[in-house]
Amino acid sequence: MAKDKVAVVDYKAGNLKSVETALDYLGADFLVTHDPDALRGAARVIFPGVGEARASMEVLQASGLGQAIVDFFQSGRPLMGICLGTQIIFEHSEERDTACLGLVKGKVRRFPESGGLKIPQIGWNQVVHSDSHPVFKGIPENSNFYFVHSYYPQADIQEQVMARTEYGITFSSAVARDNLFASQFHPEKSGRWGLKLLENFLGWNP
């Protein structure tokens, strides 16, 4: 039974092991699942992933996991997106012109091929926030987190942008809406402050 557990969504998008390792370290009671009903019954859900938007959306739609994530969000229980899981909560991705879940208004765009920037962005970068969300509690405002991505979120509603990062352009590196918090960076790969952010999510009651 998933009733009191954290459910980690397994939709063939990779990167699950590092999330499992971080949750183990924090002593979380969790399960990794591709069962839509297990997601719907969980106490909270983490939606991670590294991969390609169109292929991942096809898996989510075919398996029923996409609708289960929407249903879980509508239940009001805490939901967290990470990296690709963050991009897929937006309305649309430029990656193969993909319609996404639409939980947050806005688009996911590819970094511009200019300015000598390496694409994808791989490595540490500064996340500028202002203690604007409980999941950032106790984390210094300009801490560094670990990124791996070629596409970036662009939120339409500025009040839903919880953090920003510069990489050629300024993008929304963390967004939130009601019981949803999502980060483009990988907290599970971001050392002390990443673990603190995950710990904050595990204790967050929106």
TORPA-4810 file (N, C-alpha, C, O; in nm, 3 decimals):
<nodes>
NODE_1_0.084_-0.120_0.000_0.000_0.000_0.000_0.088_0.125_0.000_0.192_0.129_0.066_M
NODE_2_0.045_0.226_-0.074_0.125_0.349_-0.087_0.072_0.461_0.000_0.123_0.573_-0.008_A
NODE_3_-0.027_0.434_0.084_-0.101_0.540_0.152_-0.013_0.640_0.226_-0.037_0.760_0.218_K
NODE_4_0.087_0.592_0.298_0.172_0.680_0.378_0.310_0.700_0.316_0.400_0.750_0.382_D
NODE_5_0.327_0.660_0.190_0.459_0.662_0.128_0.476_0.778_0.029_0.379_0.838_-0.018_K
NODE_6_0.602_0.806_0.002_0.637_0.893_-0.109_0.648_0.804_-0.233_0.723_0.706_-0.232_V
NODE_7_0.575_0.836_-0.337_0.583_0.759_-0.462_0.674_0.833_-0.560_0.655_0.952_-0.586_A
NODE_8_0.772_0.761_-0.615_0.861_0.815_-0.717_0.816_0.757_-0.850_0.809_0.635_-0.866_V
NODE_9_0.784_0.843_-0.947_0.726_0.799_-1.073_0.832_0.735_-1.162_0.934_0.797_-1.193_V
NODE_10_0.809_0.613_-1.201_0.897_0.540_-1.294_0.829_0.537_-1.430_0.736_0.460_-1.451_D
NODE_11_0.875_0.620_-1.522_0.816_0.623_-1.657_0.924_0.610_-1.764_0.916_0.668_-1.872_Y
NODE_12_1.026_0.531_-1.729_1.134_0.496_-1.822_1.217_0.618_-1.863_1.273_0.622_-1.973_K
NODE_13_1.223_0.718_-1.774_1.296_0.841_-1.806_1.430_0.851_-1.733_1.494_0.956_-1.738_A
NODE_14_1.472_0.745_-1.667_1.606_0.744_-1.609_1.619_0.827_-1.482_1.524_0.890_-1.436_G
NODE_15_1.740_0.825_-1.426_1.779_0.905_-1.311_1.710_0.864_-1.181_1.715_0.940_-1.084_N
NODE_16_1.648_0.749_-1.176_1.578_0.710_-1.054_1.675_0.675_-0.942_1.645_0.701_-0.825_L
NODE_17_1.790_0.617_-0.975_1.878_0.568_-0.871_1.928_0.679_-0.780_1.934_0.661_-0.659_K
NODE_18_1.963_0.793_-0.837_2.012_0.902_-0.754_1.902_0.958_-0.663_1.930_1.001_-0.551_S
NODE_19_1.778_0.958_-0.712_1.666_0.999_-0.627_1.646_0.899_-0.515_1.626_0.938_-0.400_V
NODE_20_1.651_0.770_-0.547_1.638_0.667_-0.443_1.747_0.681_-0.338_1.720_0.671_-0.219_E
NODE_21_1.871_0.704_-0.381_1.983_0.716_-0.288_1.962_0.833_-0.193_1.987_0.821_-0.073_T
NODE_22_1.916_0.947_-0.246_1.891_1.064_-0.162_1.777_1.038_-0.062_1.787_1.076_0.055_A
NODE_23_1.670_0.975_-0.108_1.558_0.947_-0.019_1.597_0.845_0.088_1.555_0.857_0.203_L
NODE_24_1.678_0.746_0.051_1.731_0.652_0.150_1.810_0.726_0.257_1.792_0.701_0.377_D
NODE_25_1.897_0.816_0.215_1.980_0.893_0.307_1.894_0.972_0.405_1.927_0.985_0.523_Y
NODE_26_1.783_1.026_0.355_1.693_1.107_0.439_1.597_1.023_0.522_1.520_1.077_0.601_L
NODE_27_1.601_0.891_0.504_1.515_0.803_0.582_1.369_0.807_0.539_1.281_0.777_0.619_G
NODE_28_1.344_0.843_0.415_1.206_0.852_0.366_1.147_0.713_0.341_1.219_0.621_0.302_A
NODE_29_1.019_0.700_0.365_0.946_0.578_0.333_0.888_0.596_0.192_0.792_0.670_0.173_D
NODE_30_0.948_0.529_0.095_0.911_0.557_-0.044_0.903_0.428_-0.125_0.953_0.324_-0.085_F
NODE_31_0.838_0.438_-0.241_0.839_0.331_-0.338_0.855_0.391_-0.476_0.808_0.502_-0.502_L
NODE_32_0.922_0.319_-0.565_0.934_0.357_-0.705_0.829_0.277_-0.781_0.825_0.154_-0.770_V
NODE_33_0.744_0.345_-0.857_0.630_0.274_-0.915_0.593_0.325_-1.054_0.609_0.442_-1.086_T
NODE_34_0.542_0.232_-1.137_0.482_0.268_-1.265_0.332_0.237_-1.264_0.269_0.226_-1.369_H
NODE_35_0.276_0.222_-1.143_0.134_0.189_-1.127_0.055_0.318_-1.101_0.075_0.381_-0.997_D
NODE_36_-0.033_0.359_-1.192_-0.110_0.482_-1.172_-0.189_0.483_-1.041_-0.199_0.587_-0.977_P
NODE_37_-0.245_0.370_-1.002_-0.324_0.366_-0.878_-0.235_0.384_-0.755_-0.279_0.444_-0.656_D
NODE_38_-0.111_0.334_-0.760_-0.018_0.356_-0.649_0.015_0.504_-0.635_0.027_0.555_-0.524_A
NODE_39_0.028_0.572_-0.748_0.051_0.717_-0.742_-0.068_0.788_-0.678_-0.051_0.871_-0.589_L
NODE_40_-0.186_0.754_-0.723_-0.305_0.820_-0.671_-0.322_0.798_-0.520_-0.381_0.881_-0.451_R
NODE_41_-0.269_0.687_-0.471_-0.287_0.655_-0.329_-0.174_0.699_-0.239_-0.180_0.679_-0.118_G
NODE_42_-0.069_0.762_-0.296_0.049_0.798_-0.217_0.024_0.924_-0.134_-0.070_1.000_-0.159_A
NODE_43_0.110_0.943_-0.034_0.102_1.062_0.049_0.160_1.184_-0.022_0.109_1.295_-0.009_A
NODE_44_0.265_1.160_-0.097_0.325_1.264_-0.180_0.396_1.198_-0.297_0.427_1.079_-0.292_R
NODE_45_0.421_1.274_-0.403_0.478_1.218_-0.526_0.597_1.301_-0.570_0.594_1.424_-0.566_V
NODE_46_0.704_1.231_-0.613_0.818_1.294_-0.679_0.820_1.246_-0.824_0.817_1.126_-0.851_I
NODE_47_0.825_1.342_-0.916_0.817_1.317_-1.060_0.951_1.360_-1.122_0.963_1.473_-1.169_F
NODE_48_1.052_1.270_-1.124_1.185_1.305_-1.173_1.198_1.271_-1.320_1.099_1.246_-1.389_P
NODE_49_1.323_1.270_-1.369_1.344_1.223_-1.505_1.453_1.296_-1.580_1.475_1.415_-1.560_G
NODE_50_1.520_1.223_-1.666_1.616_1.277_-1.762_1.585_1.209_-1.895_1.576_1.086_-1.901_V
NODE_51_1.569_1.287_-2.000_1.536_1.224_-2.127_1.472_1.322_-2.223_1.498_1.442_-2.218_G
NODE_52_1.389_1.270_-2.310_1.332_1.346_-2.420_1.182_1.362_-2.400_1.112_1.266_-2.367_E
NODE_53_1.133_1.484_-2.419_0.996_1.518_-2.382_0.892_1.435_-2.457_0.801_1.380_-2.395_A
NODE_54_0.902_1.425_-2.589_0.799_1.355_-2.667_0.791_1.208_-2.628_0.682_1.155_-2.604_R
NODE_55_0.906_1.141_-2.622_0.907_0.999_-2.586_0.850_0.977_-2.446_0.777_0.881_-2.422_A
NODE_56_0.884_1.067_-2.354_0.835_1.053_-2.217_0.685_1.077_-2.208_0.616_1.006_-2.135_S
NODE_57_0.635_1.176_-2.282_0.491_1.199_-2.282_0.416_1.081_-2.341_0.307_1.048_-2.295_M
NODE_58_0.473_1.018_-2.443_0.407_0.901_-2.501_0.395_0.788_-2.399_0.292_0.720_-2.392_E
NODE_59_0.500_0.768_-2.319_0.494_0.667_-2.214_0.390_0.705_-2.109_0.311_0.621_-2.066_V
NODE_60_0.390_0.830_-2.068_0.295_0.876_-1.966_0.151_0.858_-2.013_0.065_0.816_-1.936_L
NODE_61_0.125_0.890_-2.137_-0.012_0.878_-2.190_-0.053_0.732_-2.205_-0.164_0.695_-2.167_Q
NODE_62_0.036_0.649_-2.259_0.002_0.508_-2.283_-0.017_0.430_-2.153_-0.098_0.338_-2.148_A
NODE_63_0.056_0.467_-2.050_0.053_0.394_-1.924_-0.054_0.442_-1.827_-0.085_0.374_-1.729_S
NODE_64_-0.110_0.559_-1.853_-0.204_0.619_-1.759_-0.137_0.699_-1.649_-0.205_0.757_-1.564_G
NODE_65_-0.003_0.702_-1.649_0.068_0.776_-1.544_0.048_0.927_-1.557_0.042_0.997_-1.456_L
NODE_66_0.036_0.977_-1.680_0.014_1.120_-1.699_-0.114_1.166_-1.632_-0.115_1.266_-1.560_G
NODE_67_-0.223_1.094_-1.655_-0.350_1.130_-1.592_-0.342_1.112_-1.442_-0.403_1.189_-1.367_Q
NODE_68_-0.269_1.011_-1.396_-0.255_0.989_-1.251_-0.182_1.106_-1.186_-0.216_1.144_-1.074_A
NODE_69_-0.082_1.163_-1.254_-0.011_1.279_-1.200_-0.104_1.399_-1.192_-0.104_1.473_-1.094_I
NODE_70_-0.185_1.420_-1.297_-0.283_1.529_-1.295_-0.383_1.508_-1.182_-0.415_1.602_-1.109_V
NODE_71_-0.432_1.387_-1.166_-0.527_1.356_-1.059_-0.464_1.381_-0.922_-0.528_1.435_-0.832_D
NODE_72_-0.337_1.340_-0.907_-0.270_1.360_-0.779_-0.256_1.508_-0.749_-0.280_1.551_-0.636_F
NODE_73_-0.216_1.587_-0.848_-0.207_1.731_-0.828_-0.342_1.788_-0.782_-0.348_1.869_-0.691_F
NODE_74_-0.448_1.745_-0.846_-0.581_1.797_-0.813_-0.628_1.753_-0.675_-0.722_1.810_-0.619_Q
NODE_75_-0.563_1.650_-0.619_-0.599_1.604_-0.484_-0.549_1.698_-0.375_-0.598_1.693_-0.262_S
NODE_76_-0.453_1.784_-0.408_-0.399_1.878_-0.311_-0.281_1.827_-0.231_-0.227_1.900_-0.148_G
NODE_77_-0.241_1.703_-0.254_-0.125_1.648_-0.182_0.005_1.695_-0.249_0.004_1.732_-0.366_R
NODE_78_0.117_1.694_-0.175_0.241_1.752_-0.226_0.299_1.675_-0.344_0.313_1.552_-0.340_P
NODE_79_0.332_1.749_-0.449_0.387_1.695_-0.573_0.513_1.772_-0.608_0.514_1.895_-0.604_L
NODE_80_0.620_1.700_-0.643_0.746_1.764_-0.679_0.794_1.715_-0.815_0.799_1.594_-0.839_M
NODE_81_0.830_1.808_-0.903_0.891_1.774_-1.030_1.039_1.803_-1.027_1.083_1.898_-0.962_G
NODE_82_1.119_1.721_-1.098_1.263_1.741_-1.107_1.305_1.725_-1.253_1.273_1.625_-1.317_I
NODE_83_1.378_1.824_-1.306_1.438_1.822_-1.440_1.332_1.796_-1.548_1.245_1.880_-1.570_C
NODE_84_1.337_1.682_-1.616_1.236_1.653_-1.718_1.097_1.651_-1.656_1.000_1.691_-1.721_L
NODE_85_1.086_1.604_-1.533_0.957_1.605_-1.464_0.904_1.746_-1.443_0.783_1.766_-1.435_G
NODE_86_0.994_1.843_-1.435_0.952_1.983_-1.428_0.907_2.033_-1.565_0.805_2.101_-1.576_T
NODE_87_0.983_2.001_-1.668_0.946_2.048_-1.802_0.809_1.994_-1.845_0.731_2.065_-1.909_Q
NODE_88_0.781_1.870_-1.810_0.656_1.807_-1.854_0.532_1.862_-1.782_0.420_1.842_-1.830_I
NODE_89_0.550_1.932_-1.670_0.432_1.992_-1.604_0.387_2.119_-1.675_0.279_2.170_-1.646_I
NODE_90_0.470_2.172_-1.767_0.431_2.291_-1.842_0.335_2.254_-1.955_0.303_2.137_-1.975_F
NODE_91_0.290_2.353_-2.029_0.191_2.330_-2.134_0.252_2.271_-2.261_0.190_2.189_-2.328_E
NODE_92_0.373_2.313_-2.293_0.430_2.275_-2.422_0.582_2.279_-2.415_0.639_2.364_-2.347_H
NODE_93_0.647_2.186_-2.486_0.792_2.187_-2.499_0.830_2.199_-2.645_0.769_2.138_-2.733_S
NODE_94_0.934_2.280_-2.671_0.986_2.290_-2.807_1.057_2.162_-2.850_1.082_2.143_-2.969_E
NODE_95_1.088_2.076_-2.757_1.155_1.951_-2.791_1.057_1.861_-2.867_0.967_1.802_-2.808_E
NODE_96_1.075_1.853_-2.995_0.988_1.778_-3.086_0.842_1.824_-3.076_0.749_1.745_-3.093_R
NODE_97_0.824_1.954_-3.047_0.690_2.016_-3.052_0.589_1.932_-2.972_0.492_1.880_-3.027_D
NODE_98_0.614_1.922_-2.842_0.542_1.828_-2.757_0.440_1.897_-2.666_0.475_1.988_-2.591_T
NODE_99_0.315_1.853_-2.673_0.214_1.897_-2.576_0.238_1.824_-2.444_0.257_1.702_-2.442_A
NODE_100_0.238_1.899_-2.334_0.271_1.841_-2.203_0.149_1.843_-2.111_0.036_1.857_-2.159_C
NODE_101_0.170_1.828_-1.981_0.058_1.807_-1.889_-0.020_1.935_-1.856_-0.138_1.927_-1.820_L
NODE_102_0.042_2.051_-1.868_-0.031_2.177_-1.851_-0.067_2.213_-1.709_-0.165_2.285_-1.687_G
NODE_103_0.008_2.166_-1.611_-0.020_2.203_-1.472_0.029_2.344_-1.440_-0.021_2.409_-1.349_L
NODE_104_0.128_2.390_-1.516_0.182_2.526_-1.501_0.177_2.593_-1.638_0.217_2.534_-1.738_V
NODE_105_0.128_2.716_-1.642_0.120_2.788_-1.769_0.260_2.833_-1.812_0.336_2.890_-1.734_K
NODE_106_0.292_2.804_-1.939_0.420_2.843_-1.992_0.474_2.739_-2.086_0.410_2.638_-2.114_G
NODE_107_0.596_2.765_-2.137_0.657_2.678_-2.236_0.798_2.639_-2.193_0.859_2.702_-2.107_K
NODE_108_0.846_2.533_-2.256_0.984_2.489_-2.238_1.056_2.514_-2.370_1.015_2.465_-2.475_V
NODE_109_1.166_2.590_-2.362_1.237_2.632_-2.483_1.380_2.579_-2.483_1.437_2.549_-2.378_R
NODE_110_1.438_2.567_-2.602_1.577_2.526_-2.614_1.669_2.647_-2.593_1.640_2.757_-2.640_R
NODE_111_1.780_2.625_-2.523_1.878_2.731_-2.509_1.924_2.779_-2.646_1.942_2.698_-2.737_F
NODE_112_1.941_2.911_-2.663_1.986_2.962_-2.793_2.129_2.921_-2.825_2.214_2.914_-2.736_P
NODE_113_2.154_2.894_-2.953_2.288_2.856_-3.000_2.369_2.982_-3.025_2.397_3.017_-3.140_E
NODE_114_2.405_3.051_-2.918_2.479_3.177_-2.933_2.558_3.203_-2.806_2.535_3.142_-2.702_S
NODE_115_2.652_3.295_-2.817_2.727_3.338_-2.699_2.831_3.238_-2.652_2.887_3.254_-2.543_G
NODE_116_2.858_3.136_-2.730_2.960_3.040_-2.691_2.920_2.946_-2.579_3.005_2.879_-2.521_G
NODE_117_2.791_2.941_-2.547_2.745_2.853_-2.440_2.747_2.708_-2.484_2.713_2.676_-2.598_L
NODE_118_2.785_2.622_-2.395_2.778_2.479_-2.422_2.637_2.430_-2.394_2.580_2.458_-2.288_K
NODE_119_2.581_2.357_-2.488_2.448_2.298_-2.472_2.462_2.147_-2.486_2.515_2.100_-2.587_I
NODE_120_2.417_2.070_-2.390_2.342_2.109_-2.272_2.427_2.179_-2.166_2.550_2.168_-2.163_P
NODE_121_2.358_2.252_-2.078_2.423_2.301_-1.957_2.445_2.180_-1.866_2.349_2.112_-1.828_Q
NODE_122_2.569_2.154_-1.830_2.600_2.044_-1.739_2.690_2.099_-1.629_2.801_2.145_-1.656_I
NODE_123_2.642_2.093_-1.506_2.724_2.136_-1.395_2.649_2.226_-1.298_2.526_2.236_-1.301_G
NODE_124_2.725_2.290_-1.214_2.670_2.371_-1.105_2.640_2.511_-1.153_2.715_2.569_-1.232_W
NODE_125_2.530_2.567_-1.104_2.495_2.704_-1.136_2.415_2.762_-1.019_2.356_2.690_-0.939_N
NODE_126_2.416_2.893_-1.014_2.353_2.963_-0.902_2.202_2.968_-0.919_2.151_2.996_-1.027_Q
NODE_127_2.133_2.941_-0.810_1.987_2.947_-0.805_1.948_3.063_-0.715_1.972_3.059_-0.594_V
NODE_128_1.889_3.166_-0.774_1.856_3.288_-0.700_1.711_3.280_-0.655_1.618_3.283_-0.735_V
NODE_129_1.694_3.272_-0.524_1.558_3.273_-0.467_1.559_3.369_-0.349_1.664_3.423_-0.314_H
NODE_130_1.445_3.390_-0.288_1.439_3.485_-0.177_1.354_3.428_-0.064_1.266_3.494_-0.010_S
NODE_131_1.383_3.300_-0.029_1.302_3.230_0.071_1.154_3.242_0.038_1.069_3.255_0.126_D
NODE_132_1.124_3.237_-0.093_0.989_3.264_-0.140_0.896_3.143_-0.129_0.777_3.153_-0.159_S
NODE_133_0.950_3.029_-0.085_0.869_2.908_-0.077_0.920_2.822_0.038_1.041_2.820_0.063_H
NODE_134_0.830_2.751_0.110_0.875_2.668_0.223_0.979_2.563_0.184_1.059_2.523_0.269_P
NODE_135_0.980_2.516_0.059_1.077_2.415_0.019_1.219_2.473_0.014_1.316_2.397_0.016_V
NODE_136_1.232_2.606_0.009_1.364_2.670_0.014_1.404_2.712_0.156_1.508_2.776_0.173_F
NODE_137_1.326_2.677_0.255_1.355_2.723_0.391_1.493_2.676_0.437_1.528_2.558_0.425_K
NODE_138_1.571_2.770_0.489_1.703_2.737_0.542_1.812_2.723_0.438_1.925_2.687_0.473_G
NODE_139_1.781_2.749_0.311_1.879_2.738_0.203_1.923_2.878_0.162_1.838_2.961_0.128_I
NODE_140_2.053_2.907_0.163_2.098_3.042_0.125_2.044_3.084_-0.011_2.025_3.002_-0.101_P
NODE_141_2.020_3.215_-0.025_1.948_3.266_-0.142_2.018_3.240_-0.274_1.950_3.221_-0.376_E
NODE_142_2.150_3.237_-0.277_2.223_3.222_-0.402_2.305_3.093_-0.405_2.419_3.092_-0.452_N
NODE_143_2.247_2.987_-0.354_2.317_2.859_-0.349_2.334_2.800_-0.488_2.258_2.831_-0.580_S
NODE_144_2.434_2.713_-0.504_2.456_2.644_-0.630_2.391_2.506_-0.628_2.397_2.434_-0.528_N
NODE_145_2.329_2.472_-0.741_2.267_2.342_-0.760_2.314_2.284_-0.892_2.369_2.355_-0.977_F
NODE_146_2.293_2.154_-0.909_2.346_2.082_-1.026_2.240_2.071_-1.136_2.127_2.031_-1.111_Y
NODE_147_2.280_2.107_-1.258_2.191_2.108_-1.375_2.245_2.016_-1.484_2.366_2.002_-1.501_F
NODE_148_2.153_1.953_-1.558_2.184_1.884_-1.684_2.064_1.904_-1.776_1.962_1.836_-1.759_V
NODE_149_2.073_1.996_-1.872_1.956_2.020_-1.958_1.991_2.106_-2.078_2.080_2.191_-2.073_H
NODE_150_1.919_2.081_-2.187_1.930_2.161_-2.310_1.810_2.253_-2.328_1.814_2.346_-2.409_S
NODE_151_1.703_2.227_-2.253_1.580_2.305_-2.260_1.552_2.364_-2.123_1.590_2.308_-2.021_Y
NODE_152_1.484_2.478_-2.123_1.460_2.548_-1.996_1.313_2.591_-1.985_1.250_2.620_-2.087_Y
NODE_153_1.260_2.596_-1.864_1.122_2.639_-1.845_1.107_2.792_-1.852_1.194_2.866_-1.806_P
NODE_154_0.999_2.835_-1.910_0.964_2.977_-1.915_0.819_2.991_-1.868_0.725_2.971_-1.944_Q
NODE_155_0.804_3.024_-1.741_0.670_3.033_-1.681_0.601_3.163_-1.723_0.665_3.268_-1.731_A
NODE_156_0.471_3.154_-1.751_0.393_3.272_-1.789_0.356_3.358_-1.669_0.348_3.481_-1.681_D
NODE_157_0.332_3.296_-1.556_0.284_3.368_-1.437_0.402_3.389_-1.343_0.451_3.294_-1.282_I
NODE_158_0.448_3.513_-1.332_0.571_3.541_-1.257_0.558_3.507_-1.108_0.658_3.476_-1.043_Q
NODE_159_0.438_3.514_-1.056_0.419_3.479_-0.914_0.445_3.331_-0.888_0.466_3.292_-0.773_E
NODE_160_0.445_3.250_-0.992_0.473_3.108_-0.975_0.622_3.075_-0.990_0.662_2.960_-0.972_Q
NODE_161_0.703_3.175_-1.022_0.848_3.154_-1.034_0.910_3.171_-0.895_0.906_3.280_-0.837_V
NODE_162_0.967_3.063_-0.843_1.025_3.064_-0.709_1.176_3.087_-0.711_1.234_3.124_-0.608_M
NODE_163_1.241_3.065_-0.826_1.385_3.086_-0.838_1.421_3.107_-0.984_1.352_3.060_-1.075_A
NODE_164_1.531_3.178_-1.004_1.579_3.205_-1.140_1.728_3.173_-1.149_1.800_3.180_-1.050_R
NODE_165_1.771_3.138_-1.269_1.911_3.106_-1.295_1.952_3.167_-1.429_1.871_3.177_-1.521_T
NODE_166_2.078_3.209_-1.439_2.132_3.266_-1.562_2.215_3.162_-1.636_2.306_3.102_-1.578_E
NODE_167_2.185_3.141_-1.762_2.272_3.064_-1.851_2.251_3.117_-1.992_2.178_3.058_-2.072_Y
NODE_168_2.316_3.227_-2.021_2.291_3.296_-2.147_2.166_3.381_-2.140_2.167_3.498_-2.179_G
NODE_169_2.060_3.323_-2.091_1.933_3.392_-2.064_1.896_3.364_-1.918_1.957_3.280_-1.852_I
NODE_170_1.795_3.436_-1.869_1.743_3.408_-1.735_1.622_3.316_-1.749_1.530_3.346_-1.825_T
NODE_171_1.624_3.204_-1.677_1.511_3.112_-1.688_1.457_3.077_-1.550_1.519_3.103_-1.447_F
NODE_172_1.339_3.018_-1.551_1.271_2.979_-1.426_1.330_2.846_-1.379_1.295_2.740_-1.432_S
NODE_173_1.417_2.850_-1.280_1.481_2.726_-1.234_1.402_2.656_-1.125_1.432_2.542_-1.091_S
NODE_174_1.300_2.723_-1.070_1.205_2.656_-0.979_1.071_2.729_-0.988_1.066_2.852_-0.991_A
NODE_175_0.965_2.651_-0.993_0.830_2.707_-1.000_0.742_2.637_-0.897_0.772_2.527_-0.851_V
NODE_176_0.633_2.702_-0.863_0.539_2.641_-0.769_0.398_2.689_-0.800_0.376_2.802_-0.842_A
NODE_177_0.304_2.600_-0.777_0.162_2.633_-0.789_0.087_2.547_-0.688_0.084_2.424_-0.699_R
NODE_178_0.026_2.612_-0.589_-0.051_2.541_-0.488_0.033_2.430_-0.423_0.131_2.461_-0.355_D
NODE_179_-0.003_2.305_-0.443_0.067_2.191_-0.380_0.178_2.135_-0.467_0.230_2.027_-0.438_N
NODE_180_0.216_2.205_-0.572_0.320_2.161_-0.665_0.444_2.248_-0.649_0.435_2.371_-0.647_L
NODE_181_0.560_2.183_-0.638_0.689_2.251_-0.643_0.775_2.177_-0.744_0.775_2.054_-0.745_F
NODE_182_0.847_2.249_-0.829_0.926_2.182_-0.932_1.055_2.258_-0.957_1.058_2.381_-0.958_A
NODE_183_1.163_2.183_-0.977_1.295_2.243_-1.001_1.356_2.187_-1.129_1.350_2.067_-1.155_S
NODE_184_1.416_2.276_-1.209_1.489_2.231_-1.327_1.620_2.164_-1.285_1.667_2.073_-1.354_Q
NODE_185_1.678_2.207_-1.175_1.802_2.147_-1.125_1.771_2.015_-1.053_1.656_1.982_-1.026_F
NODE_186_1.878_1.941_-1.025_1.868_1.811_-0.960_1.905_1.823_-0.811_2.023_1.821_-0.778_H
NODE_187_1.807_1.834_-0.722_1.844_1.841_-0.580_1.914_1.715_-0.531_1.999_1.722_-0.442_P
NODE_188_1.878_1.601_-0.588_1.936_1.474_-0.543_2.083_1.460_-0.582_2.152_1.369_-0.536_E
NODE_189_2.132_1.552_-0.666_2.274_1.552_-0.706_2.345_1.678_-0.660_2.455_1.708_-0.706_K
NODE_190_2.282_1.754_-0.570_2.330_1.888_-0.536_2.382_1.900_-0.393_2.378_2.008_-0.334_S
NODE_191_2.431_1.790_-0.339_2.498_1.798_-0.210_2.409_1.844_-0.096_2.290_1.814_-0.091_G
NODE_192_2.469_1.919_-0.005_2.402_1.958_0.120_2.270_2.030_0.096_2.169_1.995_0.156_R
NODE_193_2.272_2.132_0.009_2.151_2.213_-0.007_2.045_2.138_-0.087_1.926_2.161_-0.068_W
NODE_194_2.087_2.050_-0.176_1.990_1.968_-0.245_1.918_1.873_-0.151_1.796_1.856_-0.160_G
NODE_195_1.994_1.813_-0.060_1.932_1.725_0.039_1.839_1.804_0.131_1.733_1.756_0.170_L
NODE_196_1.879_1.927_0.165_1.794_2.011_0.248_1.663_2.042_0.176_1.556_2.041_0.237_K
NODE_197_1.671_2.070_0.048_1.550_2.099_-0.029_1.457_1.978_-0.032_1.336_1.992_-0.014_L
NODE_198_1.513_1.859_-0.055_1.431_1.737_-0.054_1.370_1.714_0.084_1.254_1.675_0.096_L
NODE_199_1.450_1.737_0.188_1.398_1.721_0.325_1.283_1.817_0.350_1.182_1.781_0.411_E
NODE_200_1.298_1.941_0.302_1.190_2.038_0.317_1.064_1.991_0.245_0.953_2.005_0.297_N
NODE_201_1.080_1.936_0.124_0.964_1.886_0.051_0.896_1.775_0.128_0.773_1.771_0.134_F
NODE_202_0.974_1.685_0.186_0.916_1.571_0.260_0.836_1.617_0.382_0.746_1.546_0.428_L
NODE_203_0.868_1.736_0.433_0.794_1.788_0.548_0.693_1.895_0.514_0.627_1.949_0.603_G
NODE_204_0.681_1.926_0.387_0.593_2.035_0.343_0.447_1.990_0.340_0.414_1.885_0.285_W
NODE_205_0.362_2.071_0.401_0.217_2.043_0.401_0.144_2.165_0.346_0.105_2.254_0.423_N
NODE_206_0.125_2.170_0.215_0.064_2.288_0.151_-0.082_2.308_0.191_-0.146_2.402_0.146_P
</nodes>
